[in-house]
Structure formats: structure tokens, C-alpha cells
Amino acid sequence: MRRQARMRNGTWLEVALNGPWGRDAQPGIPVRVDDIVAQALACVREGAAIVHVHAYDEASGRQRDDADLYARIVEGIRARADCIVYPTIPFAADGTDAAARFAAVEALAARGLLEWAVVDPGSVNFDRFVYLNPNEHIRHGLALAARYGFHPSYAIYEPGFLRHGARLAAEFPGLPAPVYRFMFSEGFAFGFPPAAWALEAYLRLLAECAPGAPWMIAGLAVDILPLVPEAVARGGHVRVGLEDAPFATPRSNVEWVRAARAAIERAGGRLASAAEVRRALDEG
């Protein structure tokens, strides 16, 4: 019944506009606030209901997790389009304080600007670095989500992330439903490649740990489009964009969104609006 309801409400399409890479790795990413807003609006016009962004210092071109910068981006997009916009969190080093790491998220939530936020339930070894998410950070993010009423966006890099995220979510009564985003890759060696058997493995685990939870396919350094038909058939959702795409991709964010929309529609799906995404989460 829940799967039928999701199919009726449509397939969610998210665009991840830039990520932490910088233009050396991904030349087409938007860095300036005006460019981020413009690309987000263009992607929404093409069917994206959800926009994920990293804020940048415009002078240096480096990620800058500042609440005022994010507020300019969120308000600039939402003033002209109805969509869900959510930020990232900075990387953690040894000794990083959880409250400081989530300071921009908390400030945006207190201003009523957040519907979703990143809370990644585990740590993973990339080829280039270790992405750290200590338990106290995860719990702090979930506590903020429960207090302010935003949905945790779970990046599932490994199967253990799913199991741990479901277990921690159960510790927070009234927590808005986490969204489980399965992260596949071709360019990195974490987790699974973008294959139907890998999606099946995640879905079997999700059914055991968080039955009925909303889920998406995504990844890093990956073309996720070949997996779209399987995701649509199974009642899942899709994320694309320059944060996730193979490095130095010739496609723009808008072109990735168009390609994902075409793949979803060829698979018999239809795109959900932001209002439908919210309603599906409320019903779930």
C-alpha cells in the first residue's frame, strides 16, 4: 500500500548542484550565490523538486558553511519557486565539536528555512580522505531534526550506515522520517557499484531495518541514470547533479536533470512536485 501511494504521488527528483569538489574537479559547478540560485531555478523548471547546495566563499572558491550565505541561497530560490532546498555540513576533523559543525543548520532551522538537512549516519574511507561522522555528531543532528521538525537526509555509503541510521532514529520520538539515499559509485571504492543487485541488497536491508521508509538512488563520481528504471519500478526516487556526477562531466546540472526526467518518464514514472514530496513524507 505504501509503495502504491508513492507511485501515485510521483518520483522525487533531486539535484545536487555543486558539492565540496571545487572547479578543478568539476568545472561546471556554481560558486557565486547568484549562480547557485540561477542554476537551482533552471533545474526546478526542468522538474527537480529538491535542491541540495554547498555554499562557497566567492573569492577563494572554497566551501564556506555560513548560515547567512545559505539563507541568501535558500531565500533566493524559494522566493521564485516552490521546492525543498537544503544545505550540507562541513567535514569533521579529530576534535571537531558537534554543535559547531551543525551551527549553520541550527541557525537556518531557527529561522524556519529548513525542511531537510544532512545527517549522515556513519563514517567512510574515500580514496582521498576519511569522511568522519562520530556518533555524538549524528545524535546531535537528529536531536536538531526532532526539535525543529526537519527531515534528516541520510547518505547511505555502506550497508552499516542504513542499519545504524535506523537504530539511531528510533532513539528520537517524533523525529521526522529520514530519507535514505543509497550512494553508489564508479569513481570511488566505497559501498556498491550502480547495479540492480546492489539496489536489491539495500532494499532487502531497508525492509528489515526501516520498512516503508522513503529512499533514493544517488552517489558520487557516478552516472546513476542506468539504474533509474529499476528505482522507478521499485517505488524509489532519484538524485543527480554535479556533486554526484563523474568528474569533469560535460553535462551541466540542467542537462543532468533533463536526462533524469527523461529516464524516469521512459520508465513509466512521473515527476512529483515539492508539495507532493511533502505530502508523501507526511503520509508515510
Steps between C-alpha positions, in 0.01 A plus 500: 500500500778748585680425174176557305455833677855605407448406137176701497681800649774478238877461493704757690783657304780668694788700355830535692645813344865513602641301792839546666714438193591842368533586134826311449310172528160616375538812282129559449395543864342830609693687770352852519168534685332647192623212284389239752154657513478527121600138443263380770209685341587362157505146642167551676348614171619169351331299774728486806295527820800486736822703485814422702773765521842574643576867566834638384725792578484683169853638521683175577262251340508288817199364688377737773233372737352831606134535599463842338639373170265203508208725590566715193499186285189343655301824501616588148372168367179477700400856415454387139424127517331249729765240574682340791848652545749363750869560584792277587715487812878555513747213519606396849856468620615338823361706788238684293212608723156371395321825584750702298470263206120533494497872587385615155233228489366602840500870408309431177254275682439768764415743217249253356707443184558124524281210392786248460862492617800270466547255786726218378489194730855369477859554388663378180847481345516671160802472274598857591386540862297352786152645533443508877161503671550409867196375691472820702476697175231271359298519820540877512368532144205272575421694817486819294274329246264389776502844662448707184300251293723451196562169323848345532646423159702182556782432254543120508858435390516149645236252622601570860391862455146378438493275803655760728283782370181303559611406852590858593179642351302277736661683795324827409121486544321732258797517263385589146557207264860467383550471124739214417719594202697201369843623389651303211831572330715419200785741576542414871534160667245544780179299516342355188520572127178619332356156429154349537630230737648770724170690513323174583739442790431847640124456462502167682695660785269803505197271523652342810626816672262777390204350315313748284767772533546733200813435295697642210783393268800731476877483540833666440712484183220299339251503216191375681268522197520129399358410841201737469257249340556251783457773763177626344362147472576442870339826618822691565626847418797654319779752559737634235719809456859618496572393857424140405603477135827359362774759536545742209163400360408701189135515612368796698267470798204579278607234250527239778152591619360478147663162449366371831152627421507324163619176665226519764230563241628222270474267800133589541543745787399860535673774692367606839464863595647631824149503647462133412837418658388669823165324493660158439730553800210610717295195397791263555 
